[in-house]
Amino acid sequence: MPRLAVIFPGQGAQYIGMGRELVKEFSSARDIFNRADEALGIKLSSLCFTGEQADLDRTEITQPAVLTHSIAVWEVLREIGIKAEMAAGLSLGEYSALVAAGVIDFENAVRLVARRARIMQEAVPEGQGLMAAVLGLGTEVVEEACREAGSAGVVGIANYNCPGQMVISGEKAAVLKAGDILKEAGGRFIPLTVSVPSHSGLMREAADILGNEIRSIKWGPMNFPVVSNVTAREYNREEVEQELARQLYLPVRWQQSIEYMATRVDYFVEAGPGKTLSGLVKKISRHQLLGNVEDPSSLKQVMQKISDASR
């Protein structure tokens, strides 16, 4: 069996219908959605399967929904004998990775990310913050532009996604000033339609509040390593609580995480809604991507690739 890393998507991957076909075919997936409904006291499953996109896109719904679908996929993979050598998740997806590794139980995780979403939403008044994608420039150029734009307010790199693709985040005026500098340098600057300036200094207070929530939860041992967004290295169990809080205001080092994992596994499998991470892995370590699993059809395709790779 090839050594596999399972990677879990973050906010933005959600879509109406996610998980619907999976629960028809696999009782383990159905059980996860039922447990989410019960833990949250709402019909999250209905919102995912047949709801309105506008409702699913509300941060406090999106975060538990993406985690629930991701863990439903993970439970199906486990059921059919897939083992992970290590795991990682993009931002919110890190919670899915920790559930998969057995560090936190699913019910605690789904309630925690719903609370995380509300804390993030309340941290910065609407319209004050901004996130934007930056394409086609090197890391040093983007970091220098953020330093220069710092005179207009808080701004910094929020995500190192893959070569030539980053996200910056912070106060609106500062992000726009950085954008002007980056466009002059020949890059593409694309403001994102998100309501929270994640992974920026504006989230430090939110991180303190989230830290209190995190410390109230019982965390268990790891069944396999999880790579941290903050350090792009494997967590120690003792670091989990601190790193999850710091993750709110520090950048997600996704490119560095994949590069680190690529030396320790043979292949990557994305588990959860969409193909966002698969697209990023292709640009970092193309030959190691087996694909994404989000429904019975994609599961079949990835299982065939795992079978081929095992020969």
C-alpha positions as CSV (number, residue, x, y, z in Angstrom):
1,M,0.0,0.0,0.0
2,P,1.5,3.4,-0.9
3,R,2.0,5.9,1.9
4,L,-0.9,8.4,1.8
5,A,-1.4,11.9,3.1
6,V,-5.0,13.0,3.5
7,I,-5.7,16.7,3.2
8,F,-8.8,18.5,4.2
9,P,-10.3,21.7,2.6
10,G,-11.2,24.9,4.3
11,Q,-14.0,27.5,4.0
12,G,-15.0,28.3,0.5
13,A,-15.3,24.7,-0.8
14,Q,-19.0,24.3,0.2
15,Y,-21.8,23.7,-2.3
16,I,-25.4,22.6,-2.1
17,G,-25.7,18.9,-2.5
18,M,-22.4,18.1,-0.8
19,G,-22.6,14.7,1.0
20,R,-26.0,13.9,-0.4
21,E,-24.9,11.0,-2.6
22,L,-22.4,9.8,-0.1
23,V,-25.0,9.3,2.7
24,K,-27.2,7.3,0.3
25,E,-24.5,4.7,-0.2
26,F,-22.6,4.7,3.1
27,S,-24.1,4.4,6.5
28,S,-20.8,5.7,8.1
29,A,-21.3,9.0,6.2
30,R,-25.0,9.2,7.1
31,D,-24.0,8.6,10.8
32,I,-21.6,11.6,10.7
33,F,-24.3,14.0,9.3
34,N,-26.8,12.7,11.9
35,R,-24.3,13.3,14.7
36,A,-23.7,16.9,13.4
37,D,-27.4,17.6,13.4
38,E,-27.7,16.4,17.0
39,A,-24.5,18.2,18.2
40,L,-25.5,21.5,16.8
41,G,-29.3,21.3,17.3
42,I,-30.0,22.3,13.7
43,K,-30.6,20.3,10.5
44,L,-27.1,20.9,9.1
45,S,-27.6,17.9,6.8
46,S,-30.7,19.5,5.1
47,L,-28.8,22.7,4.7
48,C,-25.9,20.8,2.9
49,F,-28.1,18.5,0.8
50,T,-31.0,20.7,-0.3
51,G,-30.6,24.1,1.3
52,E,-30.0,27.6,-0.2
53,Q,-26.5,28.5,-1.1
54,A,-26.8,31.9,0.7
55,D,-27.6,30.0,4.0
56,L,-24.7,27.5,3.5
57,D,-22.3,30.5,2.8
58,R,-23.0,32.0,6.3
59,T,-19.7,31.5,8.1
60,E,-21.3,29.9,11.2
61,I,-22.9,27.3,8.9
62,T,-20.1,26.9,6.4
63,Q,-17.4,25.9,8.9
64,P,-19.3,23.0,10.6
65,A,-20.7,22.0,7.2
66,V,-17.3,21.7,5.5
67,L,-15.9,19.8,8.6
68,T,-18.9,17.4,8.6
69,H,-18.7,16.6,4.9
70,S,-14.9,16.1,5.2
71,I,-15.2,13.7,8.2
72,A,-18.0,11.8,6.4
73,V,-15.6,11.2,3.5
74,W,-12.8,10.3,5.9
75,E,-15.1,7.7,7.7
76,V,-15.9,6.1,4.3
77,L,-12.2,6.0,3.4
78,R,-11.5,4.3,6.8
79,E,-14.3,1.9,6.3
80,I,-12.9,0.6,3.0
81,G,-9.4,0.2,4.5
82,I,-7.6,3.4,3.6
83,K,-4.9,4.4,6.2
84,A,-3.3,7.8,6.4
85,E,0.5,8.2,7.0
86,M,-0.2,11.8,7.9
87,A,-2.7,14.6,7.4
88,A,-3.1,18.3,7.1
89,G,-6.0,20.8,6.4
90,L,-6.2,24.3,5.1
91,S,-7.2,26.7,7.9
92,L,-10.6,25.3,9.0
93,G,-9.5,22.0,7.4
94,E,-6.9,21.6,10.2
95,Y,-9.8,20.7,12.6
96,S,-10.9,18.0,10.2
97,A,-7.3,16.6,10.1
98,L,-7.2,16.6,14.0
99,V,-10.6,14.7,14.1
100,A,-9.2,12.2,11.6
101,A,-6.1,11.7,13.7
102,G,-8.2,11.1,16.8
103,V,-7.0,14.1,18.7
104,I,-10.5,15.5,19.2
105,D,-13.9,13.8,18.9
106,F,-16.2,14.8,16.1
107,E,-19.0,16.3,18.3
108,N,-16.6,18.6,20.2
109,A,-14.9,19.6,16.9
110,V,-18.2,20.5,15.1
111,R,-19.4,22.6,18.0
112,L,-15.9,24.2,18.3
113,V,-15.8,25.3,14.7
114,A,-19.3,26.7,14.8
115,R,-18.1,28.7,17.8
116,R,-14.9,29.6,16.0
117,A,-17.0,31.0,13.1
118,R,-19.0,33.2,15.3
119,I,-15.9,34.5,17.1
120,M,-14.3,35.3,13.8
121,Q,-17.4,37.0,12.4
122,E,-17.8,39.2,15.5
123,A,-14.1,40.1,15.7
124,V,-14.0,42.8,13.0
125,P,-16.9,45.1,12.0
126,E,-18.1,44.4,8.5
127,G,-16.4,46.5,5.8
128,Q,-13.3,47.2,7.9
129,G,-11.3,44.2,6.7
130,L,-10.4,42.7,3.3
131,M,-8.7,39.7,1.8
132,A,-7.3,39.5,-1.7
133,A,-5.6,36.9,-3.9
134,V,-2.3,37.9,-5.4
135,L,-1.1,36.0,-8.5
136,G,2.1,35.9,-10.5
137,L,4.6,37.4,-8.0
138,G,7.3,35.9,-5.8
139,T,7.0,35.8,-2.0
140,E,9.6,38.5,-1.4
141,V,7.8,41.0,-3.6
142,V,4.5,40.4,-1.8
143,E,6.1,40.6,1.6
144,E,7.8,43.9,0.8
145,A,4.5,45.3,-0.6
146,C,2.8,44.5,2.7
147,R,5.6,46.1,4.7
148,E,5.3,49.3,2.6
149,A,1.5,49.3,2.8
150,G,1.7,48.9,6.6
151,S,1.7,52.7,6.9
152,A,-2.0,52.6,6.0
153,G,-2.9,49.9,8.6
154,V,-2.6,46.2,9.3
155,V,-1.8,44.0,6.3
156,G,0.2,40.8,5.7
157,I,0.3,37.5,3.9
158,A,-2.6,35.3,5.0
159,N,-1.9,32.2,2.8
160,Y,1.1,30.9,1.0
161,N,-1.0,28.7,-1.3
162,C,1.4,27.5,-4.0
163,P,4.2,29.1,-6.2
164,G,2.9,32.4,-7.5
165,Q,-0.3,32.4,-5.5
166,M,-0.8,34.0,-2.2
167,V,-3.6,35.7,-0.2
168,I,-3.1,39.0,1.7
169,S,-5.4,40.1,4.6
170,G,-5.9,43.0,6.9
171,E,-7.5,46.4,7.1
172,K,-9.2,47.4,3.9
173,A,-7.2,50.6,3.2
174,A,-3.9,48.8,3.8
175,V,-4.8,45.8,1.6
176,L,-5.9,48.1,-1.2
177,K,-2.6,50.1,-0.9
178,A,-0.6,46.8,-1.1
179,G,-2.8,45.9,-4.1
180,D,-1.7,49.1,-5.9
181,I,2.0,48.3,-5.2
182,L,1.5,44.7,-6.4
183,K,-0.3,45.7,-9.6
184,E,2.6,48.1,-10.4
185,A,5.0,45.2,-9.9
186,G,3.1,43.2,-12.5
187,G,0.9,41.0,-10.3
188,R,-2.8,40.3,-10.4
189,F,-4.7,41.5,-7.4
190,I,-8.2,40.0,-6.8
191,P,-10.3,41.1,-3.8
192,L,-12.2,38.2,-2.3
193,T,-15.8,38.2,-1.3
194,V,-15.3,37.1,2.3
195,S,-16.5,39.0,5.4
196,V,-13.7,38.1,7.8
197,P,-10.0,39.2,7.3
198,S,-8.7,35.8,8.5
199,H,-5.0,35.1,9.3
200,S,-4.2,38.7,9.9
201,G,-3.3,40.8,13.0
202,L,-6.9,41.9,13.2
203,M,-7.8,38.5,14.6
204,R,-5.6,38.5,17.7
205,E,-8.4,39.3,20.1
206,A,-10.5,36.6,18.5
207,A,-7.6,34.2,19.0
208,D,-7.6,35.0,22.7
209,I,-11.4,34.2,22.9
210,L,-11.0,31.1,20.8
211,G,-8.1,30.0,23.0
212,N,-10.4,29.9,26.0
213,E,-12.8,27.6,24.1
214,I,-10.0,25.4,23.0
215,R,-8.6,24.9,26.5
216,S,-12.0,23.8,27.7
217,I,-11.9,20.7,25.5
218,K,-10.2,17.3,26.2
219,W,-7.6,16.6,23.6
220,G,-6.4,13.1,23.0
221,P,-3.3,11.4,21.6
222,M,-2.6,11.4,17.8
223,N,-3.0,8.2,15.8
224,F,-0.8,9.7,13.0
225,P,1.0,13.1,12.5
226,V,-0.9,16.2,11.6
227,V,1.1,19.0,9.9
228,S,0.4,22.5,11.4
229,N,-0.6,25.5,9.2
230,V,1.5,27.8,11.4
231,T,4.8,25.9,11.3
232,A,4.5,23.6,8.3
233,R,5.8,20.8,10.5
234,E,4.2,18.0,12.6
235,Y,2.4,19.0,15.7
236,N,3.4,17.8,19.1
237,R,0.3,16.9,21.0
238,E,1.1,19.6,23.6
239,E,1.2,22.3,20.9
240,V,-2.3,21.7,19.5
241,E,-4.2,24.2,21.7
242,Q,-1.7,27.0,21.3
243,E,-1.3,26.5,17.5
244,L,-5.0,26.4,16.7
245,A,-5.5,29.8,18.4
246,R,-2.4,31.3,16.7
247,Q,-3.6,30.0,13.4
248,L,-6.3,32.7,13.4
249,Y,-3.8,35.6,13.1
250,L,-0.8,33.9,11.5
251,P,-0.4,32.9,7.9
252,V,-1.3,29.5,6.5
253,R,1.9,28.0,5.2
254,W,0.2,25.6,2.8
255,Q,2.8,25.4,0.1
256,Q,5.5,24.8,2.7
257,S,3.3,22.1,4.4
258,I,2.8,20.2,1.1
259,E,6.6,20.4,0.3
260,Y,7.4,19.0,3.8
261,M,4.8,16.2,3.5
262,A,5.9,15.4,-0.1
263,T,9.2,14.0,1.2
264,R,7.4,11.7,3.6
265,V,4.5,10.2,1.6
266,D,4.0,8.8,-1.8
267,Y,0.6,10.4,-2.6
268,F,-2.0,13.0,-1.5
269,V,-5.7,12.5,-1.4
270,E,-8.1,15.4,-0.8
271,A,-11.1,14.5,1.4
272,G,-14.1,16.8,1.5
273,P,-16.0,19.2,-0.8
274,G,-14.4,20.5,-4.0
275,K,-11.0,20.3,-5.6
276,T,-9.3,23.4,-4.3
277,L,-6.5,21.7,-2.5
278,S,-6.0,19.3,-5.5
279,G,-5.4,22.3,-7.7
280,L,-2.8,23.7,-5.3
281,V,-1.0,20.3,-4.9
282,K,-0.8,20.0,-8.7
283,K,1.2,23.2,-8.7
284,I,3.5,22.1,-5.9
285,S,3.9,18.4,-6.3
286,R,1.9,17.3,-9.4
287,H,3.0,13.7,-9.7
288,Q,1.9,12.9,-6.1
289,L,-1.7,13.8,-6.4
290,L,-4.2,11.0,-6.6
291,G,-7.3,13.2,-6.6
292,N,-10.2,14.3,-4.4
293,V,-12.9,12.3,-2.8
294,E,-16.3,14.0,-2.2
295,D,-18.9,11.5,-3.5
296,P,-19.2,7.8,-4.7
297,S,-18.0,8.6,-8.2
298,S,-14.8,10.4,-7.1
299,L,-14.2,7.7,-4.5
300,K,-14.3,5.1,-7.2
301,Q,-11.7,7.0,-9.3
302,V,-9.3,7.5,-6.4
303,M,-9.6,3.9,-5.2
304,Q,-8.7,2.8,-8.7
305,K,-5.6,5.0,-8.6
306,I,-4.6,3.7,-5.2
307,S,-5.0,0.1,-6.6
308,D,-2.8,1.0,-9.6
309,A,-0.2,2.6,-7.4
310,S,-0.1,-0.5,-5.1
311,R,1.0,-2.8,-8.0
